[in-house]
């Protein structure tokens, strides 16, 4: 009965809300595309940022990881603020903040200002992105909703690889001698167009029964991420001073305190940021570990590949961006086909995708070790395409499987937890395996890349086997809950 009333309430809410037009869907997707792309667009610009601002290797990692930590820590909070104060209002406010932070990044006079602006950019992105899925969920029905969610999935996946391609094009263009700065400044005109159109055509929605904001949980989770990632990012270049070990120990303590606080909040009948009862569901407990592992490997790959091509092979930013194009094309194609293949073949399709990705990565490492330092774009194209096709299948299946056991009324919280762990993994991959690469690169770029990819391949191999522990796919894709939190 409770579930029936929940669905009835949701239906009435959609009935009294203006429908979202096709243009509105595209505008919201554009709003989501910019923040997702911005995690990766910086990768190909790192050598240019280094030469322009004289940044250390650790500072360059913080340019990436600082954005990712702020994004991960505030995603669920962003969803809950939208539920409480209105998704349309928060989308517009967050977009204004994102545009201003992008302007600050593009005009940054030093690397410290750039890192600070990137953290603000990540925080505003975390407030913006959850409003897109929640608006889809509350303004669309049936086939239109399923199509919008599929487009969102393709958008979020392709933004990662397109980010490096667009970044390469903009840095190489060196518009008016601005070098890397247009990768951030381009967000300003695009963001303003999205802002003006969204203000007029996107309907306003909010939750009739918004979940409370878990401020202690949010602060503790953010502090845990910072205490973990700062020493992992800075430790190597600074020679691992005492405070890095102190922060790592503090991260363990903060993690335990976060778990205790969240458990007590749930016992009091509150809905914490990361509900322990939800995390105990088989699909969540197993699937989230796999999503975290996948994201660590993927984030590290995108970071070290960009540095290897530009610093190791001495390619310019344009060729660094073009190098990733085969992966982008096959990732997009795979994202389109993945839902149908997974519905038909289930976990076997995910294992097959992992095997394809593993084969592509092994092939790419062989090319680098054999042809170095004369590796051509054509030599990298086929292995990158194979890896892109495989990881799109694994990516889509993991996201779907994590939410398989989540009750419909907790779908938003489950999705928010999933995206939070994904973003945390991306930042963690840059901080850990990125540090490994930077430490080994002076002794040979190809071997440094290979060392990171051996770890990455080990992760993918474990995922190929581990998917057997995930629940079977028995629900059609349209039944899977989507993010509201």
C-alpha positions as CSV (number, residue, x, y, z in Angstrom):
1,X,0.0,0.0,0.0
2,X,2.8,2.4,0.9
3,X,4.5,1.8,-2.4
4,X,1.2,2.3,-4.3
5,X,0.7,5.6,-2.5
6,X,4.2,6.7,-3.3
7,X,3.8,6.0,-7.0
8,X,0.4,7.7,-6.9
9,X,1.9,10.8,-5.3
10,X,4.7,10.8,-7.9
11,X,2.2,10.5,-10.7
12,X,0.1,13.4,-9.3
13,X,3.2,15.5,-9.0
14,X,4.2,14.9,-12.6
15,X,0.6,15.6,-13.7
16,X,0.6,19.1,-12.0
17,X,4.1,19.9,-13.4
18,X,4.6,21.3,-16.8
19,X,6.0,18.8,-19.3
20,X,9.7,19.0,-20.2
21,X,10.1,19.7,-24.0
22,X,12.6,18.0,-26.2
23,X,14.7,21.2,-26.2
24,X,14.5,21.3,-22.4
25,X,15.9,17.8,-22.3
26,X,18.8,18.8,-24.5
27,X,19.4,22.0,-22.5
28,X,19.6,20.0,-19.3
29,X,21.9,17.5,-20.9
30,X,24.2,20.3,-22.0
31,X,24.2,21.6,-18.4
32,X,25.2,18.2,-17.2
33,X,27.8,17.7,-19.9
34,X,29.9,20.7,-19.0
35,X,30.7,19.6,-15.4
36,X,31.3,16.0,-16.3
37,X,33.6,16.9,-19.1
38,X,35.5,19.4,-16.9
39,X,36.9,16.6,-14.8
40,X,38.8,15.3,-17.8
41,X,39.3,18.3,-20.1
42,X,42.2,19.4,-18.0
43,X,44.3,16.3,-18.6
44,X,45.7,17.3,-22.0
45,X,46.3,20.9,-20.7
46,X,48.5,19.8,-17.8
47,X,51.9,20.3,-19.6
48,X,50.8,23.7,-20.8
49,X,49.6,24.7,-17.3
50,X,53.0,23.4,-16.0
51,X,55.0,25.6,-18.3
52,X,52.8,28.6,-17.9
53,X,52.3,28.6,-14.1
54,X,55.5,26.6,-13.2
55,X,53.4,24.1,-11.3
56,X,54.8,21.1,-9.5
57,X,53.6,17.6,-10.4
58,X,51.7,17.4,-7.1
59,X,50.0,20.7,-7.9
60,X,48.9,19.4,-11.3
61,X,47.4,16.4,-9.6
62,X,45.5,18.7,-7.2
63,X,44.1,20.6,-10.2
64,X,42.4,17.3,-11.2
65,X,41.8,15.7,-7.7
66,X,40.6,18.9,-6.0
67,X,37.7,19.1,-8.5
68,X,36.9,15.5,-8.1
69,X,36.9,15.5,-4.2
70,X,34.6,18.6,-4.1
71,X,32.3,17.0,-6.7
72,X,32.1,13.7,-4.9
73,X,31.6,15.1,-1.4
74,X,28.7,17.3,-2.3
75,X,26.7,15.4,-4.9
76,X,24.2,13.9,-2.5
77,X,23.8,17.2,-0.6
78,X,23.2,18.9,-4.0
79,X,20.3,16.5,-4.7
80,X,18.7,17.0,-1.3
81,X,19.0,20.8,-1.6
82,X,17.2,20.6,-5.0
83,X,14.5,18.5,-3.4
84,X,14.0,21.0,-0.6
85,X,14.4,24.4,-2.4
86,X,13.5,23.6,-6.0
87,X,15.5,21.8,-8.7
88,X,15.0,24.6,-11.3
89,X,16.1,27.3,-8.9
90,X,19.2,25.3,-7.7
91,X,20.1,24.3,-11.3
92,X,20.2,28.0,-12.3
93,X,22.1,29.1,-9.2
94,X,24.6,26.3,-9.5
95,X,25.2,27.0,-13.2
96,X,25.9,30.7,-12.4
97,X,28.4,29.5,-9.8
98,X,30.0,27.1,-12.2
99,X,30.3,29.7,-14.9
100,X,32.0,32.2,-12.5
101,X,34.3,29.5,-11.2
102,X,35.2,28.6,-14.8
103,X,36.0,32.3,-15.4
104,X,38.2,32.3,-12.3
105,X,40.0,29.2,-13.6
106,X,40.6,30.7,-17.0
107,X,42.0,34.0,-15.5
108,X,44.0,32.3,-12.6
109,X,47.4,34.1,-12.2
110,X,49.0,31.2,-10.3
111,X,48.5,27.5,-9.6
112,X,47.2,28.1,-6.1
113,X,44.3,30.3,-7.4
114,X,43.7,27.7,-10.1
115,X,43.4,24.8,-7.6
116,X,41.0,26.9,-5.4
117,X,38.8,27.8,-8.4
118,X,38.8,24.2,-9.4
119,X,37.5,23.2,-6.0
120,X,34.7,25.8,-6.2
121,X,34.0,24.5,-9.8
122,X,33.7,21.0,-8.5
123,X,31.4,22.1,-5.6
124,X,29.0,23.9,-8.0
125,X,29.0,21.0,-10.4
126,X,27.9,18.8,-7.5
127,X,24.9,21.1,-6.9
128,X,24.1,21.2,-10.6
129,X,24.2,17.7,-12.0
130,X,21.7,16.0,-9.6
131,X,19.0,18.4,-10.7
132,X,19.1,17.1,-14.3
133,X,18.2,13.5,-13.4
134,X,15.7,14.5,-10.8
135,X,14.0,16.8,-13.3
136,X,13.8,14.1,-15.9
137,X,12.3,11.8,-13.3
138,X,9.6,14.2,-12.3
139,X,8.6,15.7,-15.6
140,X,8.8,12.8,-18.0
141,X,7.0,9.5,-18.3
142,X,7.2,6.2,-20.3
143,X,9.3,6.2,-23.4
144,X,10.3,9.8,-23.2
145,X,11.7,9.3,-19.7
146,X,13.6,6.1,-20.8
147,X,15.0,7.9,-23.8
148,X,16.2,10.9,-21.7
149,X,17.9,8.6,-19.2
150,X,19.6,6.7,-22.0
151,X,20.8,10.0,-23.4
152,X,22.1,11.0,-20.0
153,X,24.0,7.8,-19.7
154,X,25.6,8.3,-23.1
155,X,26.4,11.9,-22.3
156,X,28.1,11.2,-19.0
157,X,30.2,8.4,-20.5
158,X,31.2,10.2,-23.7
159,X,32.0,13.5,-21.8
160,X,35.1,11.8,-20.3
161,X,36.8,11.1,-23.6
162,X,35.4,14.1,-25.5
163,X,36.8,16.3,-22.8
164,X,40.4,15.4,-23.7
165,X,39.7,15.8,-27.4
166,X,38.1,19.3,-27.0
167,X,40.9,20.2,-24.5
168,X,43.5,19.3,-27.1
169,X,41.8,21.3,-29.8
170,X,41.5,24.4,-27.6
171,X,45.0,24.3,-26.2
172,X,46.5,23.8,-29.7
173,X,44.5,26.7,-31.1
174,X,46.3,28.9,-28.6
175,X,43.6,31.6,-29.1
176,X,45.2,35.0,-28.8
177,X,48.1,33.4,-27.1
178,X,46.0,32.2,-24.2
179,X,47.4,28.6,-24.3
180,X,45.3,26.4,-21.8
181,X,42.9,29.1,-20.6
182,X,40.2,28.6,-23.2
183,X,39.5,25.1,-21.8
184,X,37.8,26.9,-18.9
185,X,36.7,30.1,-20.5
186,X,34.7,28.2,-23.1
187,X,32.3,27.3,-20.3
188,X,31.3,30.9,-19.9
189,X,29.4,31.5,-23.2
190,X,28.0,28.0,-23.3
191,X,26.9,28.2,-19.7
192,X,25.2,31.6,-20.3
193,X,23.3,30.2,-23.2
194,X,22.2,27.2,-21.2
195,X,21.3,29.5,-18.3
196,X,19.1,31.8,-20.4
197,X,17.3,29.0,-22.2
198,X,16.8,26.8,-19.1
199,X,15.4,29.8,-17.2
200,X,12.6,30.1,-19.7
201,X,11.7,26.5,-20.7
202,X,12.7,24.1,-17.9
203,X,9.7,23.6,-15.5
204,X,10.2,24.1,-11.7
205,X,9.9,21.0,-9.5
206,X,10.6,20.1,-5.9
207,X,9.9,17.1,-3.6
208,X,6.7,17.1,-1.7
209,X,8.5,15.3,1.2
210,X,12.2,16.4,1.0
211,X,14.7,14.3,2.9
212,X,16.6,16.2,5.6
213,X,20.1,17.5,4.9
214,X,22.7,15.4,6.7
215,X,25.2,18.1,7.5
216,X,27.4,16.0,10.0
217,X,27.6,13.2,7.5
218,X,28.5,15.5,4.6
219,X,31.2,17.3,6.6
220,X,32.7,14.1,7.9
221,X,32.7,12.4,4.5
222,X,34.3,15.4,2.8
223,X,36.9,15.6,5.6
224,X,37.7,11.8,5.1
225,X,38.2,12.3,1.4
226,X,40.5,15.3,1.9
227,X,42.5,13.6,4.6
228,X,43.0,10.6,2.3
229,X,43.7,12.3,-1.0
230,X,45.9,15.2,0.0
231,X,48.8,13.1,1.3
232,X,48.4,10.6,-1.5
233,X,48.7,13.4,-4.0
234,X,51.4,15.5,-2.3
235,X,53.3,12.8,-0.4
236,X,55.7,11.6,-3.2
237,X,56.8,15.0,-4.3
238,X,57.4,16.2,-0.8
239,X,59.3,13.1,0.4
240,X,56.5,11.8,2.6
241,X,56.8,14.2,5.6
242,X,55.3,13.3,9.0
243,X,52.1,15.2,8.4
244,X,51.2,13.1,5.3
245,X,51.2,9.9,7.5
246,X,49.3,11.7,10.2
247,X,46.6,12.7,7.6
248,X,46.4,9.1,6.3
249,X,45.9,7.8,9.9
250,X,43.3,10.6,10.4
251,X,41.4,9.5,7.3
252,X,41.0,6.0,8.8
253,X,39.7,7.5,12.0
254,X,37.4,9.9,10.2
255,X,36.0,7.0,8.1
256,X,35.2,5.0,11.2
257,X,33.5,8.1,12.8
258,X,31.5,8.8,9.6
259,X,30.2,5.2,9.7
260,X,29.3,5.4,13.4
261,X,27.5,8.8,12.9
262,X,25.6,7.6,9.9
263,X,24.5,4.4,11.7
264,X,23.2,6.4,14.7
265,X,21.4,8.9,12.4
266,X,19.6,6.0,10.7
267,X,18.6,4.5,14.0
268,X,17.0,7.8,14.9
269,X,14.8,7.5,11.8
270,X,16.8,10.1,9.8
271,X,18.1,9.5,6.2
272,X,21.9,9.9,6.4
273,X,24.1,10.8,3.5
274,X,25.3,7.2,3.1
275,X,22.7,5.0,4.7
276,X,24.4,1.9,6.2
277,X,21.3,-0.3,5.7
278,X,21.3,0.6,1.9
279,X,25.0,-0.2,1.7
280,X,24.4,-3.7,3.1
281,X,22.2,-4.7,0.2
282,X,24.0,-7.3,-1.9
283,X,23.9,-5.3,-5.1
284,X,25.2,-2.2,-3.3
285,X,27.8,-3.8,-1.2
286,X,29.3,-5.7,-4.0
287,X,28.6,-3.4,-6.9
288,X,29.9,-0.2,-5.2
289,X,33.3,-1.9,-4.6
290,X,33.4,-2.7,-8.3
291,X,32.4,0.8,-9.4
292,X,35.0,2.3,-7.1
293,X,37.7,-0.1,-8.6
294,X,36.6,0.6,-12.1
295,X,36.7,4.4,-11.5
296,X,40.1,4.3,-10.0
297,X,41.5,2.5,-13.1
298,X,39.6,4.7,-15.5
299,X,40.6,8.0,-13.8
300,X,44.2,7.0,-13.7
301,X,44.2,5.8,-17.3
302,X,42.9,9.1,-18.6
303,X,45.4,11.1,-16.5
304,X,48.6,9.1,-17.3
305,X,47.7,8.5,-21.0
306,X,47.5,12.3,-21.6
307,X,50.8,12.9,-19.9
308,X,52.5,9.9,-21.7
309,X,51.4,11.1,-25.1
310,X,52.4,14.7,-24.5
311,X,55.4,14.5,-22.2
312,X,56.7,11.1,-23.3
313,X,56.0,11.2,-27.0
314,X,56.3,15.0,-27.2
315,X,53.0,15.3,-29.1
316,X,51.2,18.6,-28.9
317,X,47.8,19.0,-27.2
318,X,45.9,18.6,-30.4
319,X,47.5,15.2,-31.2
320,X,47.1,14.3,-27.5
321,X,43.4,14.9,-27.8
322,X,43.0,13.2,-31.2
323,X,44.8,10.1,-29.8
324,X,41.8,9.4,-27.5
325,X,39.3,9.8,-30.4
326,X,39.0,6.0,-31.2
327,X,38.2,5.3,-27.6
328,X,35.6,8.0,-27.6
329,X,33.9,6.7,-30.8
330,X,33.7,3.1,-29.6
331,X,32.7,4.1,-26.1
332,X,29.8,6.0,-27.5
333,X,28.8,3.1,-29.9
334,X,29.1,0.6,-27.0
335,X,27.0,2.8,-24.7
336,X,24.2,2.8,-27.3
337,X,24.3,-1.0,-27.7
338,X,25.1,-1.9,-24.0
339,X,21.5,-1.8,-22.6
340,X,20.2,-4.3,-25.2
341,X,23.1,-6.6,-24.9
342,X,23.1,-6.6,-21.1
343,X,19.3,-7.2,-21.0
344,X,19.8,-10.3,-23.3
345,X,23.1,-11.7,-21.9
346,X,23.2,-10.3,-18.4
347,X,26.5,-10.6,-16.5
348,X,28.1,-12.5,-19.4
349,X,28.0,-9.3,-21.4
350,X,29.8,-7.5,-18.7
351,X,32.5,-10.1,-18.4
352,X,32.9,-10.0,-22.2
353,X,33.3,-6.3,-22.0
354,X,35.9,-6.6,-19.3
355,X,37.8,-9.1,-21.4
356,X,37.7,-6.8,-24.4
357,X,39.0,-3.9,-22.3
358,X,41.7,-6.1,-20.9
359,X,42.8,-7.1,-24.4
360,X,42.8,-3.5,-25.6
361,X,44.9,-2.3,-22.7
362,X,47.4,-5.2,-23.1
363,X,47.7,-4.4,-26.8
364,X,48.3,-0.7,-26.1
365,X,51.0,-1.5,-23.5
366,X,52.7,-3.8,-26.1
367,X,52.6,-1.0,-28.7
368,X,54.2,1.5,-26.3
369,X,56.9,-0.9,-25.2
370,X,57.7,-2.0,-28.7
371,X,57.6,1.2,-30.7
372,X,58.7,3.7,-28.1
373,X,59.4,6.6,-28.6
374,X,58.1,6.5,-32.2
375,X,54.5,5.5,-31.4
376,X,52.0,6.8,-34.0
377,X,48.4,7.7,-33.5
378,X,47.5,4.9,-36.0
379,X,49.3,2.4,-33.9
380,X,47.3,3.4,-30.8
381,X,43.9,3.6,-32.6
382,X,42.9,-0.1,-32.7
383,X,43.8,-1.0,-29.1
384,X,42.1,2.2,-27.8
385,X,39.0,1.4,-29.8
386,X,38.9,-2.2,-28.4
387,X,39.4,-0.9,-24.8
388,X,36.7,1.8,-25.3
389,X,34.1,-0.8,-26.6
390,X,34.8,-3.1,-23.7
391,X,34.7,-0.6,-20.9
392,X,31.4,0.9,-22.2
393,X,29.8,-2.5,-21.6
394,X,31.3,-2.9,-18.2
395,X,30.5,0.7,-17.2
396,X,26.8,0.4,-18.2
397,X,26.4,-3.0,-16.5
398,X,28.0,-1.9,-13.2
399,X,25.8,1.2,-12.9
400,X,22.7,-0.9,-13.6
401,X,23.6,-3.8,-11.2
402,X,24.3,-1.5,-8.2
403,X,20.7,-0.4,-8.2
404,X,19.2,-3.8,-8.9
405,X,18.1,-4.4,-5.3
406,X,17.4,-0.8,-4.2
407,X,13.7,-0.2,-3.3
408,X,12.1,2.3,-5.7
409,X,11.5,4.9,-2.9
410,X,15.2,4.9,-2.1
411,X,16.3,5.0,-5.7
412,X,17.5,8.6,-5.5
413,X,19.6,8.0,-2.5
414,X,21.1,4.8,-4.1
415,X,21.9,6.7,-7.3
416,X,23.5,9.5,-5.4
417,X,25.7,7.1,-3.4
418,X,26.7,5.4,-6.6
419,X,27.7,8.6,-8.4
420,X,29.5,9.8,-5.2
421,X,31.6,6.6,-5.1
422,X,32.3,6.9,-8.9
423,X,33.7,10.5,-8.5
424,X,35.7,9.5,-5.4
425,X,37.2,6.7,-7.4
426,X,38.2,9.0,-10.3
427,X,40.0,11.4,-7.9
428,X,41.6,8.4,-6.0
429,X,42.9,7.0,-9.3
430,X,44.7,10.3,-10.1
431,X,46.1,10.6,-6.6
432,X,47.4,7.0,-6.4
433,X,48.3,5.6,-9.8
434,X,49.0,9.1,-11.0
435,X,51.6,9.4,-8.3
436,X,53.1,6.1,-9.3
437,X,53.4,7.3,-12.9
438,X,55.0,10.6,-11.9
439,X,57.5,8.8,-9.7
440,X,58.5,6.3,-12.5
441,X,58.3,8.7,-15.6
442,X,61.9,10.1,-15.2
443,X,63.2,6.6,-15.7
444,X,61.2,6.0,-18.9
445,X,57.8,7.1,-20.0
446,X,56.8,3.8,-21.7
447,X,57.7,1.7,-18.6
448,X,56.0,4.2,-16.3
449,X,52.8,3.9,-18.4
450,X,53.1,0.2,-18.5
451,X,53.5,-0.1,-14.7
452,X,50.3,1.9,-14.2
453,X,48.5,-0.1,-16.8
454,X,49.6,-3.5,-15.2
455,X,47.7,-2.4,-12.1
456,X,44.8,-1.2,-14.2
457,X,44.7,-4.5,-16.0
458,X,44.7,-6.3,-12.7
459,X,41.7,-4.3,-11.7
460,X,39.9,-5.1,-14.9
461,X,40.7,-8.8,-14.6
462,X,39.3,-8.9,-11.1
463,X,36.1,-7.2,-12.4
464,X,35.8,-9.7,-15.2
465,X,35.6,-12.5,-12.6
466,X,33.8,-10.5,-9.9
467,X,30.7,-9.7,-12.0
468,X,29.6,-13.2,-11.2
469,X,28.9,-12.0,-7.6
470,X,26.4,-9.4,-8.9
471,X,22.7,-10.0,-9.0
472,X,21.1,-11.3,-12.2
473,X,19.4,-8.7,-14.4
474,X,15.7,-9.4,-14.2
475,X,14.4,-5.8,-14.6
476,X,14.1,-3.9,-17.8
477,X,16.2,-0.8,-17.9
478,X,13.2,1.6,-17.5
479,X,12.4,0.1,-14.1
480,X,15.7,0.9,-12.6
481,X,15.5,3.8,-10.1
482,X,17.2,7.0,-11.0
483,X,18.9,9.7,-9.0
484,X,16.8,12.2,-7.1
485,X,19.1,12.7,-4.2
